[in-house]
Amino acid sequence: MEYPQEYEAEAVGRRIRSGLADRGMTSEELADAIGVSRFTVSSWLSGKTRMKLADAVKVCDVFGWPLDRLVRREGAVQAEA
């Protein structure tokens, strides 16, 4: 299976931005909710840095998402059980 050439942190940043917009939250509110700095959230949104797994779990908890919604590679097909 081939994956997109896009840096995955950029896709994660787009998903976080979408989650913020859907909930009417600011990046500062998200940062406060999960215990990181606004700079950290800004770095995720811009795709400059990758998230730690623990932070990804916290973001998903805030948004009510399963973890794979945030971190799955775009175009990846979920394996059948």
C-alpha positions in Angstrom: 0.0 0.0 0.0 1.3 3.4 -0.8 0.9 6.4 1.5 0.8 10.1 0.5 4.1 11.9 0.4 2.6 14.6 2.7 4.3 15.0 6.0 1.8 13.5 8.4 2.1 16.2 11.0 0.4 18.6 8.5 -2.6 16.2 8.2 -2.9 16.0 12.0 -2.7 19.8 12.1 -5.6 20.1 9.7 -7.7 17.6 11.7 -7.0 19.5 15.0 -8.0 22.8 13.2 -11.2 21.1 12.1 -12.0 19.8 15.6 -11.5 23.3 17.0 -13.8 24.9 14.4 -16.5 22.2 15.0 -16.5 22.9 18.7 -16.0 26.7 18.5 -12.8 26.4 20.5 -9.6 28.4 20.3 -6.1 26.9 20.2 -5.6 28.5 23.6 -8.6 26.7 25.1 -7.4 23.4 23.7 -3.9 24.1 25.2 -5.4 24.8 28.6 -7.7 21.8 28.4 -4.8 19.3 27.8 -2.0 21.1 29.8 0.3 22.2 27.0 1.4 25.7 25.8 -0.3 27.7 23.1 3.0 27.5 21.2 2.8 23.7 21.3 -0.7 23.7 19.8 0.4 26.3 17.2 3.2 24.0 16.2 0.8 21.1 15.7 -1.6 23.2 13.7 1.2 24.3 11.4 2.6 20.8 11.0 6.0 21.9 12.3 6.1 19.3 15.1 4.6 15.9 15.7 2.6 15.2 18.8 3.5 12.9 21.6 1.1 10.0 21.9 -0.1 11.1 25.3 -1.0 14.5 23.9 -2.8 12.9 20.9 -5.0 10.9 23.4 -5.8 14.1 25.3 -6.8 15.9 22.2 -9.0 13.1 21.1 -10.6 13.0 24.6 -11.4 16.7 24.3 -12.9 16.3 20.8 -14.7 13.0 21.6 -12.8 11.2 18.8 -11.2 7.8 18.6 -7.5 8.1 18.3 -7.3 6.8 14.8 -9.4 9.7 13.6 -6.6 12.0 14.5 -3.5 10.0 13.6 -4.5 7.7 10.7 -2.6 8.3 7.5 -4.8 9.9 4.9 -5.7 7.3 2.3 -4.9 4.4 4.6 -7.3 1.5 4.6 -8.2 0.0 7.9 -7.3 -3.7 8.1 -10.2 -6.1 8.5 -10.2 -8.1 11.7 
